[in-house]
Amino acid sequence: MTYPRTFSHIGLSVPNVAEAVKFYEDVMGWYTIMQPSDVVEDDSPIGVMCTDVFGPGWGSFRIAHMSTGDKIGIELFEFPNNESPEDNFEFWKTGIFHYCVQDPDIEGLVEKIVAHGGKQRMPIREYYPGDKPYRMVYCEDPFGNLVEIYSHSYELTYSEGAY
């Protein structure tokens, strides 16, 4: 029988892991559970795991681990010679193109994101104008990762007749 799995974490590649940790602590209020540290290609358990993932010759990277208020993990990776994509919003290409957080004070969070070097990509919009108070907006962190903000929980927003 298939059952609904819980979400564990998401991994984000950033140009500077220390700056990303500061941004996510200051703006999102996420907890740092492991400070930025170096991982090197060697025979340690983590070195072997990373060789399994990246293949031989990956060399090294920096990583930090954070957690949201609802226990979702955020892995931040800083790879040497990292490259920012020319267009970070190629939504038509398969793969993850954004993550979403929930905050009833959308305006306040948008202001914080912009004040810390990110940007607002669209106006704040209502899902059900005049009917339900559910709102959303897309922003971008200073590292090019797209973040959507919901005013209400995902299941409440999409559950018919839930309000």
matplotlib code that plots the C-alpha trace (Angstrom):
import matplotlib.pyplot as plt

x = [0.0, 1.3, 1.2, 2.0, 5.7, 6.8, 9.1, 12.6, 14.7, 15.7, 19.2, 20.0, 23.2, 24.4, 27.5, 28.4, 27.2, 28.0, 26.1, 23.2, 23.1, 22.9, 20.2, 18.0, 18.5, 17.8, 14.9, 13.3, 14.2, 15.5, 17.6, 21.2, 21.8, 25.2, 27.5, 29.2, 31.9, 34.1, 33.5, 36.4, 36.7, 38.3, 37.6, 35.5, 31.8, 30.6, 33.4, 32.4, 28.7, 29.5, 31.5, 28.5, 26.4, 28.7, 31.1, 34.9, 36.8, 34.4, 37.1, 35.4, 32.5, 31.1, 27.8, 25.5, 22.3, 19.3, 15.8, 12.4, 10.0, 8.1, 11.3, 12.0, 15.7, 17.5, 20.9, 23.0, 25.8, 28.6, 30.6, 33.9, 33.7, 29.9, 28.1, 24.9, 22.6, 21.9, 18.2, 17.2, 13.5, 13.4, 10.1, 9.5, 12.5, 11.9, 13.2, 12.6, 12.2, 10.9, 10.2, 7.4, 7.1, 4.0, 3.7, 0.4, 2.4, 3.3, 4.1, 6.5, 8.4, 8.6, 10.0, 12.6, 13.6, 14.1, 15.9, 18.4, 19.2, 16.4, 13.6, 9.9, 9.0, 5.3, 2.5, 0.9, -2.2, -5.4, -6.4, -10.1, -10.8, -13.8, -14.3, -11.3, -8.3, -5.6, -2.7, 0.6, 3.6, 6.9, 10.2, 13.8, 16.5, 19.9, 21.3, 18.8, 16.6, 12.9, 10.7, 6.9, 5.1, 1.6, -0.6, -2.2, -1.2, -1.0, -3.8, -6.1, -5.5, -6.3, -9.1, -12.5, -14.8, -12.2, -12.9]
y = [0.0, 3.5, 6.1, 9.8, 10.3, 13.3, 15.9, 15.8, 18.5, 20.5, 21.2, 24.6, 25.5, 29.0, 31.0, 31.7, 29.4, 31.8, 34.6, 32.3, 31.1, 34.8, 35.6, 32.6, 33.2, 37.0, 36.8, 33.4, 32.9, 29.4, 27.6, 26.8, 23.2, 22.8, 25.8, 26.0, 23.4, 21.8, 18.4, 16.9, 13.9, 11.2, 7.8, 9.2, 8.1, 11.5, 11.5, 8.1, 9.1, 12.2, 10.2, 8.0, 11.0, 13.3, 10.7, 10.6, 13.9, 16.2, 17.5, 19.5, 21.8, 23.8, 22.8, 24.1, 22.6, 24.6, 23.8, 25.5, 26.0, 22.8, 20.6, 20.7, 20.6, 23.1, 22.0, 24.8, 23.8, 26.0, 24.3, 25.6, 27.3, 27.6, 29.4, 31.4, 30.5, 33.2, 32.7, 31.2, 31.2, 28.6, 27.2, 25.1, 22.9, 20.0, 19.9, 22.0, 25.6, 27.1, 26.3, 27.8, 29.1, 30.2, 33.6, 35.4, 38.7, 38.4, 42.1, 42.0, 39.0, 40.5, 43.7, 41.7, 39.7, 42.9, 44.7, 41.8, 41.7, 39.6, 40.8, 40.6, 39.0, 39.8, 41.7, 39.9, 38.1, 36.7, 33.1, 33.7, 37.4, 38.4, 34.8, 33.5, 35.5, 33.3, 35.2, 34.4, 36.0, 34.9, 36.4, 35.6, 35.3, 37.1, 33.8, 33.4, 30.8, 31.3, 31.4, 31.5, 32.8, 31.6, 33.4, 30.1, 26.4, 24.5, 22.1, 24.8, 26.9, 24.0, 22.3, 23.1, 24.5, 24.7, 28.3]
z = [0.0, -0.9, 1.9, 1.8, 2.5, 4.5, 3.1, 4.5, 2.9, -0.2, -1.4, -2.8, -4.6, -3.7, -4.7, -1.1, 1.7, 4.6, 2.9, 2.3, 5.9, 7.1, 4.6, 5.6, 9.3, 9.0, 6.5, 6.9, 10.5, 9.8, 12.4, 11.6, 12.7, 11.1, 10.4, 7.0, 6.7, 4.1, 2.6, 0.7, -1.6, 0.6, 2.1, 5.0, 5.0, 3.7, 1.1, -0.2, -0.2, -2.2, -4.7, -5.1, -5.9, -7.9, -9.4, -8.9, -9.2, -7.5, -5.2, -2.4, -1.6, 1.4, 3.0, 5.8, 7.2, 8.3, 9.4, 9.0, 11.9, 10.8, 10.7, 7.0, 6.2, 4.0, 2.7, 1.3, -1.1, -2.3, -5.1, -6.3, -9.7, -9.3, -12.1, -12.0, -14.8, -17.4, -16.9, -13.5, -14.5, -17.3, -15.9, -19.1, -18.3, -16.1, -12.6, -9.5, -10.2, -6.9, -3.3, -1.2, 2.3, 4.2, 6.0, 6.8, 6.5, 2.8, 2.5, 5.4, 4.1, 0.6, 2.1, 4.1, 1.0, -1.1, 1.8, 2.0, -1.7, -3.2, -5.5, -5.9, -9.3, -9.4, -7.6, -4.6, -6.0, -4.5, -5.4, -4.8, -4.8, -2.7, -1.6, 0.3, 1.8, 0.2, -1.4, -3.1, -4.6, -6.3, -5.1, -5.7, -3.0, -3.7, -5.0, -7.8, -6.1, -6.7, -3.5, -3.6, -0.5, 0.5, 3.1, 4.1, 4.1, 0.8, 1.7, 2.9, -0.3, -2.6, -0.6, -2.1, 0.5, 3.2, 4.2]

ax = plt.figure().add_subplot(projection="3d")
ax.plot(x, y, z, "-o")
ax.set_aspect("equal")
plt.show()
